[in-house]
């Protein structure tokens, strides 16, 4: 189905759940990261599913409010590194959202992705799925989605 979208000046997409069907996979990756805390996994799962924020915000909340462990930048960087390694083990198997590649290829207006994913991982992710050439610019953590929209 083709729509006349020529009056739009740009498109800005989120990545997880919009470009790539990755939300369930990312939730599983968070749970795998915290599998050493089985008694808290249900609460961790509930928090992850109800908060679309940077993984660092998620890590801090899980540490301080669920696990009752002090959180600092070093812990966040370590968790993020482990999370990224787990995440990309099977990333190539995740499907793009149906029709998105064709849409990105066909539309001539500038297209941007704004994600809470760290920028270096977002760059890797779009390359894996062969859509980088259709994207004008990527915005990832530490740039917020609001900051990305303001720049576009």
C-alpha positions in Angstrom: 0.0 0.0 0.0 1.5 3.3 -1.1 0.4 6.7 0.4 1.3 10.2 -0.8 3.7 11.3 1.9 5.5 14.0 -0.2 4.2 16.8 2.0 6.3 15.6 4.9 9.7 17.2 5.3 11.3 14.3 7.3 10.5 11.1 9.1 11.9 10.3 12.6 11.7 6.7 13.7 12.3 5.0 17.0 14.4 1.8 16.4 13.1 -0.8 18.9 9.6 -1.9 17.9 9.3 0.5 15.0 12.2 -0.4 12.6 13.1 -3.8 14.3 10.9 -6.2 16.2 13.3 -6.2 19.1 11.3 -5.3 22.2 10.7 -8.9 23.4 14.3 -9.8 22.6 15.7 -6.9 24.5 13.5 -7.7 27.5 14.8 -11.2 27.5 18.4 -9.8 27.3 17.8 -7.7 30.4 16.4 -10.7 32.2 19.4 -12.8 31.1 21.7 -10.1 32.4 20.1 -10.2 35.8 19.5 -14.0 36.0 21.6 -14.2 39.1 18.7 -12.6 41.0 15.9 -15.0 40.4 13.7 -13.7 43.2 13.7 -10.3 41.6 13.2 -11.2 38.0 9.5 -10.7 37.9 9.8 -7.2 39.3 12.7 -6.5 36.9 10.6 -7.8 34.0 7.6 -5.6 35.0 9.8 -2.5 35.3 11.5 -3.0 31.9 8.1 -3.6 30.1 6.7 -0.3 31.5 9.7 2.1 30.9 10.9 3.0 27.5 14.1 4.8 28.7 17.9 4.4 28.3 19.3 1.2 29.6 21.4 3.2 32.1 18.2 4.5 33.7 16.9 0.9 33.8 20.2 -0.3 35.3 20.1 2.4 38.0 16.5 1.7 38.9 17.1 -2.1 39.1 20.2 -1.7 41.2 18.9 1.0 43.6 15.2 0.1 43.9 14.9 -3.6 43.2 18.2 -5.2 44.1 19.1 -2.5 46.7 22.7 -2.3 45.4 24.6 1.0 45.2 24.8 2.2 41.6 27.6 4.2 40.0 28.9 5.1 36.5 31.4 2.2 36.6 28.6 -0.3 37.3 26.5 1.2 34.5 29.3 0.9 32.0 30.0 -2.7 33.0 26.4 -3.6 32.7 26.0 -1.9 29.4 29.0 -3.7 28.0 27.7 -7.1 29.1 24.2 -6.2 27.8 25.6 -5.2 24.4 27.5 -8.4 24.1 24.4 -10.5 24.9 22.2 -8.3 22.7 24.3 -8.8 19.5 24.7 -12.5 19.8 21.5 -13.1 17.9 20.7 -9.6 16.6 21.0 -10.7 13.0 18.1 -13.1 13.5 15.6 -10.4 14.5 13.2 -9.4 11.7 12.7 -5.9 10.5 9.1 -4.6 10.9 7.1 -5.8 7.9 7.3 -3.3 5.0 9.8 -0.9 6.7 12.8 -1.6 4.4 10.6 -0.9 1.3 9.3 2.3 2.9 12.8 3.5 3.8 14.0 2.7 0.3 11.0 4.4 -1.5 10.5 7.6 0.4 12.8 10.4 -0.8 12.5 12.7 2.3 15.2 12.6 4.9 14.8 9.8 7.4 16.3 9.7 10.9 16.4 7.2 13.7 16.2 8.4 17.3 16.9 5.7 19.9 17.8 5.3 23.5 20.3 2.7 22.3 24.0 3.9 22.6 25.0 5.4 19.2 27.8 2.9 18.5 25.4 0.0 18.9 22.7 1.7 16.8 25.2 2.2 14.0 26.1 -1.5 14.2 22.4 -2.5 14.4 21.3 -0.6 11.2 24.4 -2.0 9.4 23.5 -5.6 10.3 20.0 -5.2 8.8 21.2 -3.3 5.7 19.3 -0.1 6.2 22.0 2.4 7.0 22.2 3.7 3.5 18.5 4.8 3.7 19.0 6.8 6.9 20.1 10.5 6.9 21.3 10.5 10.5 21.2 8.3 13.5 20.7 9.7 17.1 21.5 7.4 20.0 22.5 7.7 23.6 23.7 10.0 25.1 21.5 12.2 22.8 17.9 12.0 23.9 15.0 11.5 21.5 13.8 15.1 22.4 17.2 16.5 21.5 17.1 14.5 18.2 13.7 15.9 17.3 14.9 19.4 18.1 17.9 19.0 15.8 15.8 17.6 12.9 
